[in-house]
Amino acid sequence: MKSEFKRIGLWGYLAETRVAKPVLTIASHLRDQGIEIACPSQDQIPKELRSIPTYGENDLPLKVDLILAIGGDGTLLHAARTVARQGIPLLGINLGRLGFLTDVSPEKMLDTIDAILSGNFVAEDRLMLEADIYSGGKAGNSMIALNDVVLEKGTAGHMQDFVTRIDGEYVNTHGGDGLIVATPTGSTAYALSCGGPIIQPDTSALVIVPICPHTLSDRPLVLNASSYIEVQIDSQANSRAYTTCDGQLLGEISGNDTIRIRLAKETVQLLHPRDHNYYELLRSRLNWGQTNRWPRSQKKR
């Protein structure tokens, strides 16, 4: 079965040699098969790639059927927020350190691309979050996120109180450095480093994870994905916090503001090789299943 991917976008930071080289390889490979290619507009494109048509980031999804995110997970997150509203699928080529989202290695990228062009792939829809800042009862900035919405204190060396409500019900006042609201996709990102659980990607759930909580009993909380979350900070005169969506600043909030977080209407479709195995990915990235025992010939004396 042939796929319908006739026009493919190559998304990556082309000024970096480690990105430009695989992009050039992929571009040549796709052109040989009669596939149209394009890249997002950016500065300092290497001369070898200047023949590739370029479009603004918001226009590129309207010109292609598939986007290859070539870089680390941050590259794919950036692409995901841009393409989600157009429903364009993404395939991640991993040039980063971990690669929970960009799970195709450079060594296998051409074979994987050929398989996808032949219709031999697995498609997976991932949940996204939408965050809005309300100030004085009026909606302000809004942003969507594939991984997480993070609230962090604005003053170094001091704790901040974060008041949470879920579906209108008061839950807790979290004293600490901040809060993370993550999707299952984001459960292996910042939330994991703060002690949150790993949630299988197709689970309809969200997780709230405190950052450096003052109280040891302040634990991560797994919620139904339909939950409506509101967060405020204490109303002291100098209180402020910053909100980010997938690492991008949404805005600063004070004691009179509310962050409202809910499931977004948009989802992101990720494509994987047919043999993709989520648990194998976890074992590889987190070094599971490896023994710490010394070999008999190398025992300490």
VENTA-V425965 format. One record per backbone hydrogen bond with DSSP energy under -0.5 kcal/mol. CO is the residue of the C=O (numbers start at 0). NH is the residue of the N-H. E is the energy in kcal/mol with one decimal. If there is no record, write none. Layout:
CO;NH;E, CO;NH;E
//
This chain:
3;5;-1.4, 5;35;-2.2, 6;64;-3.3, 6;65;-1.1, 7;37;-1.4, 8;10;-0.7, 8;67;-3.2, 9;11;-0.6, 9;39;-0.5, 10;69;-3.2, 11;13;-1.3, 12;15;-1.8, 15;18;-1.1, 15;19;-3.0, 16;20;-2.3, 18;22;-2.0, 19;23;-2.4, 20;24;-2.0, 21;25;-2.9, 22;26;-3.0, 23;27;-2.2, 24;28;-2.1, 25;29;-2.7, 26;30;-2.4, 27;31;-1.8, 28;32;-0.6, 29;32;-1.0, 29;34;-2.4, 30;33;-1.7, 35;7;-2.9, 36;52;-0.5, 37;9;-3.1, 38;54;-1.9, 45;48;-2.0, 46;49;-1.0, 48;51;-1.7, 52;38;-2.2, 54;40;-3.0, 55;58;-1.0, 55;59;-2.5, 56;60;-0.7, 58;61;-1.4, 58;62;-0.5, 59;62;-2.1, 59;63;-0.7, 64;88;-0.6, 65;8;-2.9, 66;68;-0.6, 66;90;-2.1, 67;10;-3.1, 67;69;-0.7, 68;70;-0.7, 68;92;-3.0, 70;94;-3.3, 70;95;-0.9, 71;74;-0.6, 71;75;-1.4, 72;76;-2.6, 73;77;-2.2, 74;78;-2.2, 75;79;-3.0, 76;80;-2.1, 77;81;-1.2, 78;82;-2.5, 79;83;-1.9, 82;85;-1.7, 82;86;-0.8, 82;87;-1.2, 83;86;-1.1, 88;66;-2.0, 89;270;-3.0, 90;68;-2.7, 90;92;-0.5, 91;93;-0.6, 91;103;-1.7, 92;70;-2.3, 92;94;-0.6, 93;105;-0.6, 100;102;-1.5, 102;104;-0.5, 103;93;-3.0, 104;107;-1.0, 104;108;-0.6, 105;108;-0.7, 107;111;-2.6, 108;112;-2.7, 109;113;-2.4, 110;114;-2.1, 111;115;-2.4, 112;116;-2.5, 113;117;-1.2, 114;119;-3.1, 115;118;-1.6, 116;2;-2.1, 118;120;-1.1, 119;273;-0.5, 121;271;-2.5, 123;269;-3.1, 125;267;-2.0, 127;263;-2.8, 128;144;-2.2, 129;261;-2.1, 130;142;-1.9, 131;133;-0.6, 131;259;-2.6, 132;134;-0.5, 132;139;-3.0, 133;257;-2.4, 134;137;-1.5, 137;134;-2.5, 140;132;-2.3, 142;130;-2.8, 144;128;-3.0, 146;182;-2.3, 146;185;-0.5, 147;245;-2.4, 148;180;-2.9, 149;243;-2.4, 150;178;-2.2, 151;241;-2.8, 154;157;-1.1, 159;161;-0.5, 159;175;-2.0, 160;162;-0.5, 160;233;-1.2, 161;163;-0.5, 161;173;-3.3, 162;231;-2.1, 163;170;-2.8, 163;171;-1.0, 164;229;-2.7, 165;168;-2.0, 168;165;-2.5, 171;163;-2.7, 171;173;-0.6, 172;174;-0.7, 173;161;-2.4, 173;175;-0.6, 174;213;-3.1, 175;159;-2.5, 176;152;-2.5, 177;210;-2.8, 178;150;-2.9, 179;181;-0.6, 179;208;-2.8, 180;148;-2.7, 181;206;-2.1, 182;186;-0.7, 183;186;-0.7, 184;187;-1.0, 185;188;-1.8, 185;190;-0.7, 188;191;-0.8, 188;192;-1.3, 189;193;-1.0, 190;195;-2.6, 191;194;-1.7, 196;198;-0.6, 199;202;-2.2, 202;204;-1.7, 203;224;-1.3, 204;183;-0.5, 205;222;-3.2, 206;181;-2.8, 206;208;-0.5, 207;220;-2.5, 208;179;-2.2, 209;211;-0.6, 210;176;-2.3, 210;177;-0.9, 213;215;-0.5, 214;217;-1.9, 216;218;-1.3, 220;207;-2.8, 222;205;-2.2, 223;226;-2.1, 226;228;-0.6, 227;166;-3.3, 228;260;-3.2, 229;164;-2.3, 230;258;-2.8, 231;162;-3.4, 235;238;-1.6, 238;254;-0.6, 239;153;-2.1, 240;252;-3.0, 241;151;-2.4, 242;249;-3.3, 242;250;-1.5, 243;149;-2.6, 243;245;-0.5, 244;247;-1.9, 247;244;-2.8, 250;242;-2.6, 252;240;-2.2, 253;256;-1.8, 255;135;-1.0, 257;133;-3.2, 257;259;-0.6, 258;230;-2.3, 258;260;-0.5, 259;131;-2.2, 260;228;-2.8, 261;129;-2.9, 265;127;-0.6, 267;125;-3.2, 267;269;-0.7, 268;89;-2.6, 269;123;-2.5, 271;121;-2.5, 272;275;-2.1, 276;280;-2.0, 277;281;-2.2, 278;282;-2.5, 279;283;-2.4, 280;284;-2.7, 281;285;-2.7, 282;286;-0.8, 282;287;-1.1, 286;289;-0.8, 294;297;-1.9, 295;298;-1.0
//
